């Protein structure tokens, strides 16, 4: 138990590498100190087991968030990748994290009794941050903020927020497609998210709003930026670039579907082509993200570290 503010200076890194420093740190922790950790982990499992199971089920059933399966593994990789910094960060237990722990528990209670999955899931991020702050200190929380916050990418938006995003995307995609199709010889009449073609009506439904590709591409852009860029500014720019890329790719998919409806076979256009083009345009989006990254490197080359 904490009896105040306690600082533990971690051992210096050994010559054998980062893993040895982490292992040395763990060996210096008394065996009895692991008992509170085991109790806290057990309580977290008891509190969030049902929440976690429902989240995994949603990842499997909701195609917009199928990328959620990758998020926990990426967070664990971030911990491993930052092992040197974690091992060199002093542990400074602090009571200052307890209000955040209490707030996380209150949010969990509201989520459970208010039957709001998003609130229950977001409470885990809050509670985890509070526990890190309490038992390891503010410096450790700052070091671990990105591995913790990246877990937000795997939490589905609440329905009210999700609808506020998808409907404007539907209208935007419909409007842009209606502007492009006449340039390709297909007269159209747009009414909201419905595009009237000479052959038939083409409805840009919620599933065709582009939110699926947007969420997946944004998540992959975060992964891509972390692995291939070293500066936070460029990582943020890559993540933001994924938004217009995903929107443009979805518009291109709708335009392609409209052309196939007009000049080929409506049933095949709305069946095989519509589904197949989704995968093709997602790969094209990844290629565009790579081209944006290359353009960033050409316009502003990364500064090389001067030799010591």
C-alpha positions as CSV (number, residue, x, y, z in Angstrom):
1,X,0.0,0.0,0.0
2,X,1.1,3.6,-0.6
3,X,2.1,5.5,2.5
4,X,2.7,8.8,0.6
5,X,4.7,9.7,-2.4
6,X,7.3,7.1,-3.0
7,X,10.0,7.2,-5.7
8,X,11.7,4.1,-7.0
9,X,14.7,4.6,-9.2
10,X,14.9,1.9,-11.8
11,X,18.3,0.2,-12.5
12,X,20.4,1.5,-15.4
13,X,20.3,-0.3,-18.7
14,X,22.7,-3.1,-19.0
15,X,25.0,-3.6,-21.9
16,X,23.0,-6.6,-23.1
17,X,20.1,-4.4,-24.2
18,X,16.6,-3.1,-23.3
19,X,15.2,-6.5,-22.4
20,X,17.8,-7.0,-19.7
21,X,17.0,-3.7,-18.2
22,X,13.3,-4.5,-18.0
23,X,14.0,-8.0,-16.7
24,X,16.4,-6.5,-14.0
25,X,13.6,-4.0,-13.0
26,X,11.1,-6.9,-12.6
27,X,13.6,-8.9,-10.6
28,X,14.1,-6.1,-8.1
29,X,10.4,-5.9,-7.4
30,X,9.7,-7.8,-4.1
31,X,7.5,-10.9,-4.5
32,X,4.9,-9.5,-2.0
33,X,4.5,-6.4,-4.2
34,X,2.9,-8.5,-6.9
35,X,0.0,-9.4,-4.7
36,X,-1.8,-6.0,-5.1
37,X,-1.1,-6.1,-8.8
38,X,-2.7,-9.5,-9.0
39,X,-5.7,-8.3,-7.0
40,X,-6.1,-5.2,-9.2
41,X,-5.9,-7.3,-12.4
42,X,-8.4,-9.7,-11.1
43,X,-10.8,-6.9,-10.2
44,X,-10.4,-5.4,-13.7
45,X,-11.2,-8.8,-15.3
46,X,-14.3,-9.1,-13.1
47,X,-15.4,-5.6,-14.0
48,X,-14.8,-5.6,-17.7
49,X,-15.1,-9.3,-18.8
50,X,-18.6,-8.8,-20.2
51,X,-17.8,-5.5,-21.7
52,X,-14.7,-6.9,-23.4
53,X,-16.6,-9.9,-24.8
54,X,-19.3,-7.7,-26.2
55,X,-16.6,-5.5,-27.8
56,X,-15.0,-8.5,-29.5
57,X,-18.4,-9.6,-30.7
58,X,-19.0,-6.1,-32.2
59,X,-15.6,-6.2,-33.9
60,X,-16.7,-9.5,-35.6
61,X,-20.2,-8.4,-36.5
62,X,-19.8,-4.7,-37.3
63,X,-17.7,-4.4,-40.5
64,X,-17.0,-0.8,-39.8
65,X,-14.9,-1.8,-36.8
66,X,-13.3,-5.1,-37.9
67,X,-9.9,-3.3,-37.6
68,X,-10.5,-3.4,-33.8
69,X,-8.8,-6.9,-33.6
70,X,-5.5,-5.2,-34.5
71,X,-5.7,-2.4,-32.0
72,X,-4.8,-4.3,-28.8
73,X,-1.8,-6.0,-30.5
74,X,-0.6,-2.6,-31.8
75,X,-0.9,-1.2,-28.2
76,X,1.1,-4.1,-26.9
77,X,3.7,-3.6,-29.6
78,X,4.0,0.1,-28.6
79,X,4.8,-1.0,-25.0
80,X,7.5,-3.4,-26.2
81,X,8.9,-0.7,-28.6
82,X,9.1,1.8,-25.7
83,X,10.6,-0.7,-23.3
84,X,13.8,1.4,-23.0
85,X,12.0,4.6,-22.1
86,X,9.7,2.7,-19.7
87,X,12.6,1.0,-17.9
88,X,14.4,4.3,-17.5
89,X,11.3,6.2,-16.2
90,X,11.3,6.4,-12.4
91,X,8.3,5.0,-10.6
92,X,6.7,7.6,-8.3
93,X,3.6,6.5,-6.7
94,X,1.1,9.3,-6.2
95,X,-2.3,9.8,-4.6
96,X,-3.0,12.3,-7.4
97,X,-4.2,9.5,-9.7
98,X,-7.0,8.4,-7.3
99,X,-9.6,11.0,-8.5
100,X,-9.1,9.7,-12.1
101,X,-9.6,6.1,-10.8
102,X,-12.8,7.2,-9.0
103,X,-14.0,9.0,-12.1
104,X,-13.4,6.0,-14.3
105,X,-15.4,3.8,-11.9
106,X,-18.3,6.4,-11.9
107,X,-18.3,6.4,-15.7
108,X,-18.4,2.6,-15.7
109,X,-21.4,2.6,-13.3
110,X,-23.2,5.1,-15.5
111,X,-22.4,3.0,-18.5
112,X,-23.7,-0.2,-17.0
113,X,-26.9,1.1,-15.5
114,X,-27.5,3.5,-18.4
115,X,-27.0,0.6,-20.8
116,X,-24.5,2.6,-22.8
117,X,-21.7,0.5,-24.3
118,X,-19.6,3.4,-25.3
119,X,-19.5,4.8,-21.8
120,X,-18.6,1.4,-20.3
121,X,-15.8,0.9,-22.8
122,X,-14.4,4.4,-22.5
123,X,-14.3,4.0,-18.7
124,X,-11.6,1.4,-19.1
125,X,-9.3,3.9,-20.7
126,X,-10.0,6.4,-17.9
127,X,-9.5,3.8,-15.2
128,X,-6.4,2.4,-16.7
129,X,-4.9,5.9,-16.9
130,X,-5.7,6.6,-13.3
131,X,-4.2,3.3,-12.1
132,X,-1.0,4.0,-14.0
133,X,-0.8,7.5,-12.5
134,X,-1.5,6.2,-9.0
135,X,0.9,3.3,-8.9
136,X,3.6,4.5,-11.3
137,X,3.4,8.3,-11.3
138,X,2.6,11.1,-13.8
139,X,5.9,10.6,-15.6
140,X,5.0,7.0,-16.4
141,X,1.5,8.0,-17.5
142,X,3.0,10.6,-19.9
143,X,5.3,7.9,-21.3
144,X,2.4,5.5,-21.8
145,X,-0.2,7.9,-23.0
146,X,0.0,6.9,-26.7
147,X,-0.2,3.1,-26.1
148,X,-3.2,3.8,-23.8
149,X,-5.0,6.3,-26.1
150,X,-4.5,4.2,-29.2
151,X,-7.0,1.8,-27.6
152,X,-9.7,4.4,-28.5
153,X,-9.4,3.3,-32.1
154,X,-11.0,0.0,-31.3
155,X,-14.1,1.5,-29.5
156,X,-17.1,1.9,-31.7
157,X,-18.7,5.4,-31.7
158,X,-22.1,5.7,-30.0
159,X,-25.0,5.5,-32.4
160,X,-25.9,9.2,-32.1
161,X,-22.4,10.2,-33.0
162,X,-22.1,7.6,-35.7
163,X,-25.3,8.8,-37.4
164,X,-24.0,12.4,-37.3
165,X,-20.9,11.3,-39.2
166,X,-22.5,8.8,-41.7
167,X,-25.3,11.0,-43.0
168,X,-23.2,14.0,-44.0
169,X,-20.8,11.5,-45.7
170,X,-23.7,10.0,-47.6
171,X,-24.8,13.4,-48.8
172,X,-21.2,14.4,-49.7
173,X,-20.6,11.2,-51.6
174,X,-23.9,11.6,-53.5
175,X,-23.2,15.2,-54.4
176,X,-19.7,14.6,-55.7
177,X,-20.7,11.5,-57.6
178,X,-23.6,13.4,-59.2
179,X,-21.2,16.1,-60.3
180,X,-18.7,13.6,-61.9
181,X,-21.1,11.2,-63.6
182,X,-22.5,13.8,-66.1
183,X,-18.9,14.6,-67.1
184,X,-18.7,10.9,-68.1
185,X,-21.8,10.9,-70.2
186,X,-24.3,9.7,-67.5
187,X,-27.2,12.2,-66.8
188,X,-28.3,12.1,-63.2
189,X,-30.7,13.8,-60.8
190,X,-29.7,13.9,-57.2
191,X,-32.3,13.9,-54.4
192,X,-30.6,13.7,-51.0
193,X,-28.6,10.5,-50.9
194,X,-30.5,9.0,-54.0
195,X,-29.0,9.4,-57.4
196,X,-31.5,8.9,-60.2
197,X,-29.9,7.4,-63.3
198,X,-31.6,6.9,-66.6
199,X,-31.8,3.1,-65.9
200,X,-32.6,3.0,-62.2
201,X,-32.2,4.8,-58.9
202,X,-28.9,4.4,-57.1
203,X,-29.2,4.9,-53.3
204,X,-26.1,5.8,-51.4
205,X,-27.0,3.9,-48.2
206,X,-25.3,4.1,-44.8
207,X,-23.1,1.2,-45.6
208,X,-22.0,3.1,-48.8
209,X,-21.2,6.4,-46.9
210,X,-17.5,5.5,-46.7
211,X,-17.4,5.4,-42.9
212,X,-16.1,1.8,-43.0
213,X,-13.1,2.6,-45.2
214,X,-12.6,5.9,-43.4
215,X,-12.3,4.2,-40.0
216,X,-10.1,1.4,-41.2
217,X,-7.9,3.7,-43.3
218,X,-7.5,6.2,-40.4
219,X,-6.4,3.3,-38.1
220,X,-4.0,1.9,-40.6
221,X,-2.6,5.5,-41.2
222,X,-1.9,5.7,-37.5
223,X,-0.1,2.4,-37.6
224,X,1.7,3.4,-40.8
225,X,2.8,6.7,-39.4
226,X,4.2,5.2,-36.3
227,X,6.3,2.6,-38.1
228,X,7.6,4.8,-40.9
229,X,7.8,8.3,-39.4
230,X,9.7,9.6,-36.4
231,X,8.0,13.0,-35.9
232,X,4.6,13.5,-34.3
233,X,3.8,16.3,-36.9
234,X,4.2,14.0,-39.8
235,X,2.3,11.2,-38.1
236,X,-0.6,13.5,-37.5
237,X,-0.5,14.7,-41.1
238,X,-0.6,11.2,-42.4
239,X,-3.6,10.3,-40.2
240,X,-5.5,13.4,-41.3
241,X,-4.6,12.7,-45.0
242,X,-6.5,9.4,-44.7
243,X,-9.8,11.3,-44.4
244,X,-10.0,13.0,-47.8
245,X,-8.4,9.9,-49.4
246,X,-11.1,7.7,-48.0
247,X,-13.8,10.1,-49.1
248,X,-12.4,10.3,-52.6
249,X,-12.1,6.6,-52.9
250,X,-15.7,6.1,-51.9
251,X,-16.8,8.7,-54.4
252,X,-14.8,6.8,-57.1
253,X,-16.5,3.6,-56.1
254,X,-20.0,5.1,-56.4
255,X,-19.1,6.6,-59.8
256,X,-17.8,3.3,-61.0
257,X,-21.0,1.6,-59.8
258,X,-23.1,4.2,-61.7
259,X,-21.1,3.7,-64.9
260,X,-21.6,-0.1,-64.6
261,X,-25.4,0.4,-64.0
262,X,-25.7,2.6,-67.1
263,X,-23.4,0.8,-69.5
264,X,-23.2,-2.8,-68.3
265,X,-25.6,-4.8,-66.1
266,X,-27.4,-3.2,-63.1
267,X,-27.7,-6.5,-61.2
268,X,-23.9,-7.2,-61.6
269,X,-23.0,-3.6,-60.9
270,X,-24.9,-3.7,-57.6
271,X,-23.7,-7.2,-56.7
272,X,-20.2,-8.4,-57.7
273,X,-18.8,-5.1,-58.8
274,X,-20.0,-3.1,-55.8
275,X,-18.5,-5.6,-53.3
276,X,-15.3,-6.2,-55.3
277,X,-14.7,-2.5,-55.9
278,X,-14.7,-1.9,-52.1
279,X,-11.6,-4.0,-51.7
280,X,-10.0,-2.5,-54.8
281,X,-10.6,1.1,-53.7
282,X,-9.3,0.3,-50.2
283,X,-6.0,-0.9,-51.7
284,X,-6.0,2.2,-53.9
285,X,-6.5,4.3,-50.8
286,X,-3.4,2.6,-49.2
287,X,-1.4,3.3,-52.3
288,X,-2.5,7.0,-52.2
289,X,-1.5,7.2,-48.5
290,X,1.9,5.9,-49.5
291,X,2.2,8.5,-52.3
292,X,1.2,11.2,-49.8
293,X,4.0,10.0,-47.5
294,X,6.5,10.0,-50.4
295,X,5.4,13.5,-51.3
296,X,6.0,14.7,-47.7
297,X,9.4,13.2,-47.8
298,X,10.3,14.9,-51.1
299,X,8.9,18.3,-50.1
300,X,10.4,18.3,-46.6
301,X,13.1,15.6,-46.2
302,X,13.7,14.4,-42.7
303,X,16.8,15.9,-41.1
304,X,19.5,13.4,-40.5
305,X,21.0,13.3,-37.1
306,X,24.5,14.7,-37.0
307,X,27.2,12.2,-36.3
308,X,28.7,12.6,-32.8
